[in-house]
Amino acid sequence: MIITRTPFRISLFGGGTDYPEWFTENKGQVVSMAINKYCHVTTRYLPPYFHYNYRIRVFNEQKVKSLNDIVNPVVRQSLKYLSSNNDKIELVHHADLPGMSGLGGSSAFTVGLLNALKTLKNQKFSKKDLATEAIHIERDLIKEKVGYQDQVICSYGGLRSISFLKNKNFSSSVIKTNEETKYKLENNLFIVYTGLQRFSKKITSVLSRKITSHKNDAGLHEISAATIEGEKILKAKNLDLKSFADVINFQWERKKQLANGITNKHIEEIYNLGLSSGSYGAKLLGAGGGGFLLFVVPSDKLKKFKKVFHKHIHLQFKIDYVGSKLLYDSRKG
């Protein structure tokens, strides 16, 4: 039995510039952070006496004989990609946070699944392999119009600046922070659940088409320039939360203009409640339409903010510096 653990992520700056429709012609860069909320994948070879070849538990349970009958596209395409046609495999998924919530859960699952299956098959691989192959499965095999940042940060972990190259490769570097900055990121940032789960496919498909037709160029150029400024703020000796939040706000205002459906009345009500409760700034995480809002809250407003949002699901987090990890391999005792 193999168990892997892969972190969810919070995208701080640059969302939208990680789409190949953009970065194959323009500068693509994001700043993203893995957090200590996780997706766990457990897998093993089934004993020969079961009448089915695959037992899959992801949201719902499936017991099937053929790979083609597996409903979940990530599971189906990952098994096909790794030539698992003659295997008998059981696979179980657990997550700390709900799916379809803007925290990179889909890519965390893809990365964690590849980690588990490759380990089960005794394959050697790197974190870059995990990220690259997860992108290939989601983009090329499943044909999802997703960006490239989630697979990278979920594989590597940490607080990172990720650049996307015109040849569809990427480079990734750790943003080194002092203890004071780390403390502020883990104590002055909150994520608040909107209560809305959403399928991002419609929004990302529209965004992809608009990027291709150059209808988003001005907004994405502004997001790209602000990402460079946001990275500088994070690297400063003393993290200025107000300046940090100003970049968050700036990019959120630009992001809302990229495609219809990114925000709605319910999201804006929570956003405005957070600002009136002392938050310096906020943004919706992920493609849009629901999920979690990220708030930047100064220390002297923390008590008020928590009181106002006591009826909402709100979480703090710590940075995960490990990325996708093998937790357990029963073959090693």
C-alpha positions in Angstrom: 0.0 0.0 0.0 1.2 3.5 -1.0 0.0 6.7 0.7 1.0 10.2 -0.7 0.2 13.6 0.7 0.0 16.7 -1.6 -0.6 20.3 -0.5 -3.4 22.6 -1.6 -2.2 26.1 -2.6 -2.9 29.8 -2.4 -2.2 31.8 -5.5 -1.0 35.2 -4.4 -0.1 37.0 -7.6 -0.2 36.5 -11.4 -3.2 34.3 -12.0 -4.1 34.2 -15.7 -0.6 34.7 -16.9 0.1 31.0 -16.4 -2.1 30.0 -19.3 -0.1 28.8 -22.3 -2.4 30.9 -24.5 -0.8 33.9 -22.8 2.8 32.9 -21.9 3.8 31.5 -25.2 3.7 35.1 -26.5 4.0 37.2 -23.3 5.6 37.1 -19.9 4.0 34.5 -17.6 4.8 34.6 -13.9 3.0 33.8 -10.6 3.7 33.9 -6.9 2.1 30.9 -5.2 2.2 29.3 -1.8 1.6 25.7 -0.7 -0.3 25.4 2.6 -0.7 22.7 5.2 -4.1 21.5 4.0 -3.7 18.3 2.0 -5.0 15.8 -0.5 -4.1 12.2 0.4 -4.1 9.4 -2.2 -3.9 5.7 -1.1 -3.3 3.0 -3.7 -2.4 -0.7 -3.9 -2.5 -3.6 -6.2 -5.7 -5.6 -5.7 -5.5 -9.3 -4.7 -6.3 -11.5 -7.7 -9.6 -12.9 -6.4 -11.6 -9.8 -6.9 -14.0 -9.9 -9.8 -13.2 -6.3 -10.8 -9.9 -4.8 -11.9 -10.3 -1.3 -10.5 -11.8 0.0 -7.3 -11.9 3.8 -7.3 -13.1 6.0 -4.4 -13.1 9.6 -5.5 -16.3 11.4 -4.4 -18.2 8.2 -5.4 -17.1 4.5 -5.5 -16.6 2.6 -8.7 -15.8 -1.1 -9.2 -15.0 -1.8 -12.9 -13.2 -4.2 -15.1 -12.1 -1.8 -17.9 -10.1 1.4 -17.7 -12.5 3.0 -20.1 -15.3 2.5 -17.6 -13.7 4.7 -15.0 -15.7 7.9 -14.7 -13.1 10.2 -13.1 -11.0 11.6 -16.0 -7.9 12.2 -14.0 -7.9 8.6 -12.7 -8.7 7.1 -16.1 -6.1 9.1 -18.1 -3.4 8.7 -15.4 -3.8 5.0 -15.4 -3.7 4.9 -19.2 -0.7 7.2 -19.3 1.2 4.9 -17.0 0.1 1.8 -19.0 -1.9 0.2 -16.2 -4.2 -1.8 -18.5 -3.2 -5.1 -17.1 -3.0 -4.0 -13.5 -5.6 -4.6 -10.8 -5.6 -1.4 -8.7 -7.5 0.1 -5.8 -7.3 3.9 -5.3 -8.8 6.0 -2.5 -8.8 9.9 -2.2 -9.2 12.0 0.9 -9.0 15.8 1.2 -8.8 18.3 4.0 -10.8 20.9 2.1 -13.7 20.7 -0.4 -13.1 20.3 -4.1 -14.1 23.0 -6.6 -13.0 25.7 -4.1 -10.2 27.5 -5.8 -7.3 26.0 -3.8 -5.8 23.9 -6.5 -7.5 20.7 -5.3 -7.8 19.1 -8.8 -4.1 19.5 -9.6 -3.2 18.4 -6.0 -5.1 15.2 -6.7 -3.4 14.7 -10.1 0.1 15.3 -8.7 -0.6 13.1 -5.6 -2.1 10.3 -7.8 0.9 10.3 -10.1 3.2 10.2 -7.1 1.4 7.2 -5.7 1.1 5.3 -9.0 4.7 5.9 -10.0 5.9 4.8 -6.5 3.7 1.7 -6.8 5.3 0.9 -10.1 8.8 1.5 -8.7 9.5 4.4 -11.2 12.1 7.0 -10.5 10.9 10.6 -10.9 11.5 14.2 -9.7 9.2 16.9 -8.5 9.6 18.5 -12.0 8.5 15.2 -13.5 5.4 15.2 -11.3 4.5 18.8 -12.3 5.2 18.4 -16.0 3.3 15.1 -16.3 0.3 16.4 -14.3 0.1 19.4 -16.7 0.3 16.9 -19.6 -2.6 14.9 -18.2 -4.8 17.8 -17.4 -4.1 19.9 -20.5 -3.3 17.4 -23.2 -5.1 14.2 -22.3 -8.2 15.5 -20.5 -8.2 18.8 -22.6 -8.9 21.0 -19.6 -8.2 24.7 -20.2 -6.2 25.1 -17.0 -3.2 27.2 -16.0 0.2 25.7 -15.2 0.8 27.1 -11.7 -1.1 24.6 -9.6 0.7 21.5 -10.7 4.1 23.2 -10.0 3.4 24.5 -6.5 1.6 21.4 -5.4 4.6 19.3 -6.5 7.3 21.5 -5.0 5.7 23.2 -2.1 6.9 26.3 -0.4 6.5 30.0 -1.3 7.6 30.3 -4.9 8.0 32.5 -7.9 7.2 30.5 -11.0 8.0 31.7 -14.5 6.5 30.1 -17.6 8.5 30.0 -20.8 7.5 30.3 -24.4 8.4 26.7 -25.1 5.8 25.7 -22.4 8.5 24.8 -19.9 8.8 26.5 -16.5 11.3 27.6 -13.9 10.6 27.8 -10.2 12.5 29.5 -7.4 11.9 29.7 -3.6 11.1 33.2 -2.3 13.3 33.4 0.8 11.6 35.2 3.7 12.7 36.1 7.2 10.8 34.8 10.3 8.8 38.0 10.7 7.5 37.8 7.1 6.7 34.1 7.6 4.9 34.9 10.8 2.7 37.6 9.1 1.8 35.3 6.2 0.7 32.6 8.6 -1.0 34.9 11.1 -2.4 37.9 9.2 -3.9 36.0 6.2 -7.3 34.2 6.4 -9.3 32.2 3.9 -13.1 32.5 4.2 -15.4 29.9 2.5 -18.1 31.5 0.4 -20.1 28.3 0.6 -20.2 28.1 -3.2 -18.6 25.2 -5.0 -18.2 25.7 -8.7 -17.0 24.0 -11.9 -14.3 26.3 -13.2 -14.3 24.8 -16.7 -16.7 27.3 -18.1 -14.8 30.3 -16.7 -11.4 29.0 -17.8 -12.6 28.1 -21.3 -13.9 31.7 -21.7 -10.7 33.1 -20.4 -8.6 30.9 -22.7 -10.6 32.1 -25.7 -10.3 35.7 -24.7 -6.5 35.4 -24.2 -6.2 33.8 -27.7 -8.2 36.6 -29.3 -6.2 39.3 -27.3 -9.3 40.6 -25.5 -7.5 40.5 -22.2 -4.1 41.9 -23.1 -4.3 45.1 -21.1 -5.5 43.5 -17.9 -3.0 40.6 -18.0 -0.1 43.0 -18.8 -1.1 45.0 -15.7 -1.4 41.7 -13.6 2.0 40.7 -14.9 3.6 44.0 -13.9 2.0 43.9 -10.5 3.3 40.4 -9.8 6.8 41.7 -10.1 6.0 44.4 -7.5 4.3 41.8 -5.2 7.4 39.6 -5.3 9.6 42.6 -4.3 7.3 43.3 -1.3 7.6 39.7 -0.1 11.3 39.8 -0.4 11.7 43.0 1.7 13.2 42.8 5.1 9.9 43.9 6.6 6.7 42.7 5.0 4.4 45.8 4.6 1.0 44.2 4.9 -0.8 47.3 3.5 1.4 47.3 0.3 1.0 43.6 0.0 -2.8 43.9 0.2 -2.8 46.8 -2.3 -1.3 44.5 -4.9 -3.8 41.8 -4.0 -6.7 44.3 -4.4 -5.2 45.7 -7.7 -5.0 42.2 -9.2 -8.5 41.2 -8.0 -10.0 44.3 -9.7 -8.2 43.4 -12.9 -9.1 39.7 -12.7 -12.8 40.4 -12.4 -12.7 42.0 -15.8 -11.1 39.0 -17.5 -14.2 36.8 -17.9 -17.9 36.8 -16.9 -18.8 34.7 -13.8 -15.6 35.3 -11.9 -17.5 37.2 -9.2 -21.1 37.5 -8.1 -23.3 39.3 -5.6 -22.7 36.7 -2.8 -18.9 36.9 -3.2 -18.9 40.7 -3.3 -21.0 40.8 -0.1 -18.4 38.7 1.8 -15.6 40.7 0.2 -17.1 44.0 1.4 -17.9 42.6 4.8 -14.2 41.7 5.2 -13.0 45.1 4.2 -15.4 46.8 6.6 -14.2 44.5 9.3 -10.6 45.7 9.1 -9.1 43.7 6.2 -6.6 45.7 4.1 -7.6 43.8 1.0 -8.9 40.5 -0.4 -9.3 38.4 -3.5 -11.1 35.3 -4.6 -8.9 32.3 -5.0 -8.9 30.1 -8.2 -10.7 30.7 -11.4 -13.8 32.3 -9.8 -17.5 31.8 -9.2 -17.1 30.4 -5.6 -14.7 28.8 -3.2 -12.5 30.8 -0.8 -11.7 34.4 -0.4 -8.2 35.4 0.9 -8.2 38.3 3.3 -5.1 40.3 4.5 -5.9 41.5 8.1 -3.6 43.7 10.2 -2.9 42.5 13.7 -5.0 45.2 15.5 -8.1 44.1 13.5 -7.7 40.3 14.0 -10.1 40.1 17.0 -12.8 42.1 15.2 -12.4 40.2 12.0 -12.7 36.8 13.7 -15.8 38.0 15.6 -17.5 39.2 12.5 -16.8 36.0 10.6 -17.5 33.6 13.4 -20.5 32.2 11.5 -18.5 31.7 8.3 -16.0 28.9 7.8 -12.7 30.7 8.0 -9.2 29.2 8.3 -5.7 30.2 8.9 -2.8 28.1 7.6 0.9 27.5 7.7 3.2 27.2 4.7 4.0 23.7 3.5 7.6 23.5 2.4 7.7 19.9 1.3 5.3 19.6 -1.6 4.0 16.2 -2.8 5.4 13.6 -0.4 5.4 9.8 0.0 4.0 9.2 3.5 3.9 5.4 3.5 5.1 2.4 1.5 4.0 -0.9 3.1 6.6 -2.8 1.1 9.3 -1.1 3.2 8.0 -2.4 6.5 
